[in-house]
Every structure is written in structure tokens, then in C-alpha cells.
Amino acid sequence: MRKIIEASRYVVVLPAVGALVGALVLIVIGLWEIGEAIYKLARLDVELKASIVSVLTAVDTLLLATVLLVIGYGLYELFVDDAVELPAWLQIHSLDDLKGKLIGVVVAVIAVVFLGELVEGKDPEGVMLFGVGAGALVLALAAFSYATRAAGKPGKDGASDSASDSTSASK
């Protein structure tokens, strides 16, 4: 029974590979969108403002691809093989590491989406409300990130409140 339970962690290969394939698809789509925006701008088929919105949309697609890459790498590294050669900034040793990296990328996606709304902004009140909502979401993510980091730091006696600190301290 123990062997079955230990081997079941390899099931996570499926969502990890799915996330990586999805990321590759989104990268191709994002690069296509950027190429299309540049082509239209070079032919003067589109106004500069519309071109900026197109490029921001493409960047948003590429950032979503980055989210999928981080998820794919993280799941694989956490559950299957922690010896994968990744840059130090992308190495994930705990679920807290994965959450932190995802929060960073999600904040970047929110910023790009808001910039797109700001540039395209037909309704100033709608843009303002969108910005307030985006700001509230970023603030909530920052508070969550701070709270989870603060909860994981060692207390006054040097004992850690989180099991993930031992792995993150060894980086």
C-alpha cells in the first residue's frame, strides 16, 4: 500500500505537462499577436492607440503563458524531480515558493490588463472603477503574501512556525 501511495505523486506529471503545453501554445499565440500588431502598424492599417492595445493584449497572453510555465515547473519540481536544472529565481522548494511566484506573475498580469483598459478607456468612470478593483486585488494579494511570509518566519525562541522554512532556508 505504501508503494502505491508513494508512486501516486507521479500523477502530477499530467497537470505539469499540460501546463507546459498550454504555456507553449500561449507563447505562440502571444508572439503571433505581437507580429500582427507590428505588421498592421508598419502598413499604417491601424492607429497607434489601437496598436498599443494590441501589444498590451499580446503581453497579457505572454504573461499568462508565464503563469502556466511557473505552475508546470513548480508542480514537477515539487512532486516528481527536485533536481531539475532551473535558474535560482525559478526554483521552487515548497508550496509557499510556488504561491509567492504565482502572486508576482498575477500582479503583473493585473497591471497589464489595467494598462490596456487605461489606454483604451472609453468610459473614464469605468476605467476608474476597474482601477480601484485591480488595486484592491493587488493589495489583497500583497497582504496575503506578507501574512504567509510573516507566519512562516521563526519566532523569538528560534522555532519555525512553518515546515517550509527548513527547505527555503537551504536555498
MIDOSE-1310 file (N, C-alpha, C; in nm, 2 decimals, decimal comma, always signed):
residues 171
mrki	+0,08/-0,12/+0,00/+0,00/+0,00/+0,00/+0,09/+0,13/+0,00; +0,19/+0,12/+0,08/+0,28/+0,24/+0,09/+0,35/+0,27/-0,05; +0,39/+0,17/-0,12/+0,45/+0,19/-0,25/+0,35/+0,25/-0,35; +0,22/+0,22/-0,34/+0,12/+0,28/-0,43/+0,10/+0,43/-0,39
ieas	+0,10/+0,46/-0,26/+0,08/+0,60/-0,22/+0,20/+0,68/-0,26; +0,33/+0,62/-0,24/+0,45/+0,69/-0,28/+0,45/+0,72/-0,43; +0,41/+0,62/-0,51/+0,41/+0,63/-0,66/+0,30/+0,72/-0,71; +0,20/+0,74/-0,63/+0,09/+0,83/-0,68/+0,13/+0,97/-0,70
ryvv	+0,24/+1,02/-0,64/+0,29/+1,15/-0,67/+0,32/+1,18/-0,81; +0,35/+1,07/-0,89/+0,39/+1,09/-1,03/+0,26/+1,12/-1,11; +0,14/+1,11/-1,06/+0,02/+1,15/-1,13/+0,03/+1,30/-1,16; +0,10/+1,37/-1,08/+0,12/+1,52/-1,10/+0,19/+1,55/-1,23
vlpa	+0,26/+1,45/-1,29/+0,33/+1,48/-1,42/+0,22/+1,52/-1,52; +0,10/+1,47/-1,52/+0,00/+1,51/-1,62/-0,04/+1,65/-1,61; -0,07/+1,71/-1,50/-0,10/+1,86/-1,50/+0,02/+1,94/-1,52; +0,14/+1,89/-1,48/+0,26/+1,97/-1,51/+0,29/+1,98/-1,66
vgal	+0,28/+1,87/-1,73/+0,30/+1,87/-1,87/+0,19/+1,94/-1,94; +0,07/+1,93/-1,89/-0,05/+2,01/-1,95/-0,02/+2,15/-1,94; +0,03/+2,20/-1,82/+0,05/+2,34/-1,80/+0,17/+2,39/-1,90; +0,27/+2,31/-1,91/+0,38/+2,34/-2,00/+0,33/+2,35/-2,15
vgal	+0,25/+2,25/-2,19/+0,20/+2,26/-2,33/+0,11/+2,38/-2,35; +0,02/+2,41/-2,25/-0,06/+2,52/-2,26/+0,02/+2,65/-2,26; +0,13/+2,66/-2,19/+0,22/+2,77/-2,19/+0,28/+2,79/-2,33; +0,33/+2,68/-2,39/+0,38/+2,69/-2,53/+0,28/+2,74/-2,63
vliv	+0,16/+2,69/-2,62/+0,05/+2,74/-2,71/+0,03/+2,89/-2,69; +0,02/+2,93/-2,56/+0,00/+3,08/-2,54/+0,12/+3,16/-2,58; +0,24/+3,11/-2,57/+0,36/+3,18/-2,62/+0,35/+3,20/-2,77; +0,31/+3,10/-2,85/+0,29/+3,11/-2,99/+0,18/+3,21/-3,02
iglw	+0,07/+3,20/-2,95/-0,04/+3,30/-2,98/+0,01/+3,44/-2,95; +0,08/+3,46/-2,83/+0,12/+3,60/-2,80/+0,22/+3,65/-2,90; +0,32/+3,57/-2,94/+0,41/+3,62/-3,04/+0,34/+3,65/-3,18; +0,24/+3,57/-3,21/+0,16/+3,59/-3,33/+0,09/+3,73/-3,32
eige	+0,03/+3,75/-3,20/-0,04/+3,88/-3,18/+0,06/+4,00/-3,19; +0,18/+3,99/-3,14/+0,27/+4,10/-3,15/+0,32/+4,12/-3,29; +0,34/+4,01/-3,36/+0,38/+4,02/-3,50/+0,27/+4,08/-3,59; +0,15/+4,04/-3,56/+0,03/+4,10/-3,63/+0,02/+4,25/-3,60
aiyk	+0,04/+4,29/-3,48/+0,03/+4,43/-3,44/+0,14/+4,51/-3,51; +0,26/+4,46/-3,51/+0,37/+4,53/-3,58/+0,35/+4,54/-3,73; +0,30/+4,43/-3,79/+0,27/+4,43/-3,93/+0,16/+4,54/-3,97; +0,05/+4,54/-3,89/-0,05/+4,64/-3,91/+0,00/+4,78/-3,89
larl	+0,08/+4,80/-3,79/+0,14/+4,94/-3,77/+0,23/+4,98/-3,88; +0,31/+4,88/-3,93/+0,40/+4,91/-4,04/+0,33/+4,95/-4,17; +0,22/+4,88/-4,19/+0,14/+4,91/-4,31/+0,04/+5,03/-4,29; +0,05/+5,09/-4,17/-0,04/+5,20/-4,14/-0,19/+5,17/-4,15
dvel	-0,22/+5,04/-4,12/-0,36/+5,00/-4,12/-0,43/+5,03/-3,99; -0,36/+5,07/-3,89/-0,42/+5,09/-3,76/-0,36/+5,21/-3,69; -0,44/+5,27/-3,60/-0,39/+5,38/-3,53/-0,29/+5,34/-3,42; -0,21/+5,43/-3,37/-0,11/+5,40/-3,27/-0,18/+5,35/-3,14
kasi	-0,29/+5,41/-3,10/-0,36/+5,37/-2,98/-0,41/+5,22/-2,99; -0,47/+5,19/-3,10/-0,51/+5,05/-3,12/-0,39/+4,95/-3,13; -0,28/+5,00/-3,18/-0,16/+4,91/-3,18/-0,11/+4,89/-3,04; -0,11/+4,99/-2,96/-0,07/+4,98/-2,82/-0,16/+4,88/-2,75
vsvl	-0,29/+4,89/-2,77/-0,38/+4,79/-2,71/-0,35/+4,65/-2,75; -0,32/+4,64/-2,88/-0,29/+4,50/-2,94/-0,17/+4,44/-2,87; -0,06/+4,53/-2,86/+0,06/+4,48/-2,80/+0,04/+4,45/-2,65; -0,04/+4,53/-2,58/-0,06/+4,50/-2,44/-0,14/+4,37/-2,42
tavd	-0,23/+4,35/-2,52/-0,31/+4,22/-2,51/-0,21/+4,10/-2,54; -0,12/+4,12/-2,63/-0,02/+4,01/-2,65/+0,07/+3,99/-2,53; +0,11/+4,10/-2,47/+0,19/+4,09/-2,35/+0,11/+4,01/-2,24; -0,02/+4,05/-2,23/-0,10/+3,98/-2,13/-0,10/+3,83/-2,16
tlll	-0,12/+3,79/-2,28/-0,11/+3,65/-2,32/+0,02/+3,58/-2,29; +0,13/+3,66/-2,31/+0,26/+3,60/-2,27/+0,28/+3,59/-2,12; +0,22/+3,68/-2,05/+0,23/+3,67/-1,90/+0,14/+3,55/-1,85; +0,03/+3,53/-1,91/-0,05/+3,41/-1,88/+0,03/+3,28/-1,91
atvl	+0,11/+3,28/-2,02/+0,19/+3,17/-2,05/+0,30/+3,15/-1,94; +0,35/+3,26/-1,89/+0,45/+3,26/-1,78/+0,39/+3,19/-1,66; +0,26/+3,23/-1,63/+0,19/+3,17/-1,51/+0,19/+3,02/-1,53; +0,15/+2,97/-1,65/+0,14/+2,83/-1,68/+0,28/+2,76/-1,67
lvig	+0,38/+2,83/-1,71/+0,52/+2,78/-1,70/+0,56/+2,76/-1,55; +0,53/+2,86/-1,47/+0,57/+2,86/-1,33/+0,49/+2,74/-1,27; +0,36/+2,73/-1,30/+0,28/+2,62/-1,24/+0,34/+2,48/-1,29; +0,37/+2,47/-1,41/+0,42/+2,34/-1,46/+0,55/+2,31/-1,40
ygly	+0,65/+2,40/-1,40/+0,78/+2,38/-1,34/+0,76/+2,35/-1,19; +0,68/+2,43/-1,12/+0,66/+2,41/-0,98/+0,60/+2,28/-0,94; +0,50/+2,24/-1,01/+0,44/+2,11/-0,98/+0,54/+1,99/-1,00; +0,61/+2,00/-1,12/+0,70/+1,90/-1,15/+0,82/+1,89/-1,04
elfv	+0,87/+2,01/-1,01/+0,98/+2,01/-0,91/+0,93/+1,97/-0,77; +0,81/+2,01/-0,73/+0,77/+1,97/-0,60/+0,73/+1,82/-0,59; +0,67/+1,76/-0,69/+0,62/+1,63/-0,68/+0,70/+1,52/-0,75; +0,77/+1,55/-0,85/+0,84/+1,45/-0,93/+0,99/+1,45/-0,91
ddav	+1,06/+1,56/-0,95/+1,20/+1,56/-0,95/+1,25/+1,70/-0,91; +1,31/+1,71/-0,79/+1,36/+1,84/-0,75/+1,50/+1,87/-0,80; +1,55/+1,79/-0,88/+1,69/+1,81/-0,94/+1,68/+1,87/-1,08; +1,57/+1,92/-1,12/+1,55/+1,99/-1,25/+1,64/+2,11/-1,25
elpa	+1,72/+2,13/-1,36/+1,81/+2,25/-1,36/+1,73/+2,37/-1,41; +1,70/+2,46/-1,31/+1,62/+2,58/-1,34/+1,71/+2,69/-1,28; +1,69/+2,81/-1,33/+1,76/+2,93/-1,27/+1,72/+2,94/-1,12; +1,80/+3,00/-1,04/+1,77/+3,01/-0,90/+1,64/+3,08/-0,87
wlqi	+1,61/+3,18/-0,95/+1,49/+3,26/-0,92/+1,36/+3,18/-0,95; +1,38/+3,07/-1,02/+1,26/+2,99/-1,06/+1,25/+2,86/-0,98; +1,35/+2,83/-0,90/+1,34/+2,71/-0,82/+1,24/+2,71/-0,72; +1,16/+2,61/-0,70/+1,05/+2,60/-0,61/+1,07/+2,48/-0,52
hsld	+1,08/+2,51/-0,39/+1,11/+2,40/-0,29/+0,99/+2,38/-0,20; +0,89/+2,46/-0,21/+0,77/+2,44/-0,12/+0,65/+2,50/-0,19; +0,53/+2,47/-0,14/+0,41/+2,53/-0,19/+0,41/+2,68/-0,17; +0,47/+2,72/-0,06/+0,48/+2,87/-0,04/+0,57/+2,94/-0,14
dlkg	+0,67/+2,87/-0,19/+0,75/+2,93/-0,30/+0,67/+2,94/-0,43; +0,59/+2,84/-0,45/+0,50/+2,84/-0,57/+0,40/+2,95/-0,56; +0,34/+2,96/-0,44/+0,24/+3,07/-0,42/+0,30/+3,21/-0,44; +0,42/+3,23/-0,39/+0,48/+3,36/-0,40/+0,51/+3,39/-0,54
klig	+0,56/+3,30/-0,62/+0,60/+3,32/-0,76/+0,47/+3,35/-0,84; +0,36/+3,27/-0,81/+0,24/+3,30/-0,88/+0,18/+3,43/-0,85; +0,18/+3,47/-0,73/+0,13/+3,60/-0,69/+0,20/+3,71/-0,76; +0,33/+3,70/-0,78/+0,41/+3,80/-0,85/+0,37/+3,81/-1,00
vvva	+0,35/+3,70/-1,06/+0,31/+3,70/-1,20/+0,16/+3,75/-1,22; +0,08/+3,71/-1,12/-0,06/+3,76/-1,13/-0,07/+3,91/-1,11; +0,01/+3,96/-1,03/+0,01/+4,11/-1,01/+0,06/+4,18/-1,14; +0,16/+4,12/-1,21/+0,20/+4,17/-1,34/+0,09/+4,16/-1,44
viav	+0,01/+4,05/-1,44/-0,10/+4,04/-1,54/-0,20/+4,14/-1,51; -0,24/+4,16/-1,38/-0,34/+4,27/-1,35/-0,29/+4,40/-1,39; -0,16/+4,43/-1,38/-0,11/+4,56/-1,42/-0,12/+4,58/-1,57; -0,09/+4,48/-1,65/-0,10/+4,49/-1,79/-0,25/+4,50/-1,84
vflg	-0,34/+4,43/-1,77/-0,48/+4,44/-1,81/-0,53/+4,58/-1,78; -0,49/+4,63/-1,66/-0,53/+4,77/-1,63/-0,48/+4,87/-1,73; -0,35/+4,85/-1,77/-0,29/+4,95/-1,87/-0,37/+4,94/-2,00; -0,41/+4,82/-2,04/-0,49/+4,81/-2,16/-0,62/+4,88/-2,14
elve	-0,69/+4,87/-2,03/-0,81/+4,94/-2,00/-0,79/+5,09/-2,00; -0,68/+5,13/-1,94/-0,65/+5,28/-1,94/-0,62/+5,34/-2,07; -0,55/+5,27/-2,16/-0,52/+5,32/-2,29/-0,64/+5,32/-2,38; -0,72/+5,21/-2,37/-0,84/+5,20/-2,45/-0,96/+5,29/-2,39
gkdp	-0,95/+5,32/-2,26/-1,05/+5,39/-2,18/-1,15/+5,48/-2,25; -1,26/+5,42/-2,28/-1,37/+5,50/-2,35/-1,46/+5,56/-2,24; -1,47/+5,50/-2,12/-1,55/+5,55/-2,01/-1,46/+5,57/-1,89; -1,44/+5,70/-1,86/-1,35/+5,73/-1,75/-1,39/+5,68/-1,62
egvm	-1,52/+5,68/-1,59/-1,57/+5,62/-1,47/-1,55/+5,47/-1,46; -1,57/+5,40/-1,57/-1,55/+5,26/-1,58/-1,40/+5,22/-1,56; -1,31/+5,31/-1,62/-1,17/+5,28/-1,60/-1,13/+5,30/-1,45; -1,18/+5,41/-1,39/-1,15/+5,43/-1,25/-1,20/+5,32/-1,16
lfgv	-1,32/+5,27/-1,19/-1,38/+5,16/-1,11/-1,29/+5,03/-1,13; -1,25/+5,01/-1,26/-1,17/+4,90/-1,29/-1,03/+4,91/-1,21; -0,98/+5,03/-1,21/-0,85/+5,05/-1,14/-0,86/+5,03/-0,99; -0,97/+5,07/-0,93/-1,00/+5,05/-0,79/-1,01/+4,90/-0,76
gaga	-1,08/+4,83/-0,85/-1,09/+4,69/-0,83/-0,96/+4,62/-0,84; -0,88/+4,66/-0,95/-0,75/+4,60/-0,97/-0,65/+4,63/-0,85; -0,66/+4,75/-0,80/-0,58/+4,79/-0,69/-0,61/+4,72/-0,56; -0,74/+4,70/-0,54/-0,79/+4,62/-0,42/-0,74/+4,47/-0,43
lvla	-0,74/+4,42/-0,55/-0,69/+4,28/-0,57/-0,54/+4,27/-0,54; -0,47/+4,37/-0,60/-0,32/+4,37/-0,58/-0,29/+4,39/-0,43; -0,37/+4,47/-0,36/-0,35/+4,50/-0,22/-0,38/+4,37/-0,14; -0,48/+4,30/-0,18/-0,52/+4,17/-0,11/-0,41/+4,07/-0,13
laaf	-0,36/+4,06/-0,25/-0,25/+3,96/-0,28/-0,12/+4,00/-0,20; -0,09/+4,13/-0,19/+0,02/+4,17/-0,11/+0,01/+4,14/+0,03; -0,11/+4,16/+0,09/-0,14/+4,13/+0,23/-0,13/+3,98/+0,25; -0,18/+3,90/+0,16/-0,18/+3,76/+0,17/-0,03/+3,71/+0,17
syat	+0,05/+3,77/+0,08/+0,19/+3,73/+0,07/+0,26/+3,77/+0,19; +0,24/+3,89/+0,24/+0,30/+3,93/+0,37/+0,26/+3,84/+0,49; +0,14/+3,82/+0,50/+0,09/+3,74/+0,61/+0,14/+3,59/+0,61; +0,15/+3,53/+0,49/+0,20/+3,40/+0,48/+0,35/+3,40/+0,51
raag	+0,43/+3,50/+0,47/+0,57/+3,51/+0,50/+0,59/+3,53/+0,64; +0,51/+3,62/+0,70/+0,53/+3,65/+0,84/+0,50/+3,53/+0,93; +0,40/+3,45/+0,89/+0,36/+3,33/+0,97/+0,47/+3,23/+0,96; +0,55/+3,23/+0,85/+0,65/+3,13/+0,83/+0,78/+3,16/+0,89
kpgk	+0,80/+3,28/+0,94/+0,93/+3,32/+1,00/+0,95/+3,27/+1,14; +1,07/+3,24/+1,18/+1,10/+3,18/+1,31/+1,05/+3,28/+1,42; +1,00/+3,23/+1,53/+0,96/+3,31/+1,64/+1,08/+3,35/+1,73; +1,05/+3,41/+1,84/+1,15/+3,47/+1,93/+1,25/+3,36/+1,98
dgas	+1,20/+3,24/+2,00/+1,28/+3,13/+2,05/+1,36/+3,06/+1,94; +1,34/+3,10/+1,81/+1,42/+3,04/+1,70/+1,34/+2,93/+1,64; +1,23/+2,89/+1,70/+1,15/+2,78/+1,64/+1,07/+2,83/+1,52; +1,06/+2,75/+1,42/+0,98/+2,79/+1,30/+0,84/+2,75/+1,31
dsas	+0,75/+2,84/+1,26/+0,61/+2,81/+1,26/+0,57/+2,73/+1,14; +0,66/+2,72/+1,04/+0,62/+2,66/+0,91/+0,72/+2,55/+0,88; +0,67/+2,44/+0,83/+0,76/+2,33/+0,79/+0,84/+2,37/+0,66; +0,79/+2,47/+0,58/+0,85/+2,50/+0,46/+0,98/+2,58/+0,48
dsts	+1,00/+2,64/+0,60/+1,11/+2,72/+0,62/+1,24/+2,65/+0,61; +1,24/+2,52/+0,66/+1,37/+2,44/+0,65/+1,41/+2,43/+0,51; +1,32/+2,41/+0,41/+1,36/+2,40/+0,28/+1,39/+2,53/+0,21; +1,32/+2,64/+0,25/+1,35/+2,77/+0,19/+1,48/+2,83/+0,25
ask	+1,52/+2,79/+0,37/+1,64/+2,84/+0,43/+1,76/+2,78/+0,37; +1,75/+2,66/+0,31/+1,86/+2,59/+0,25/+1,90/+2,64/+0,11; +1,82/+2,74/+0,06/+1,85/+2,78/-0,08/+1,98/+2,85/-0,09
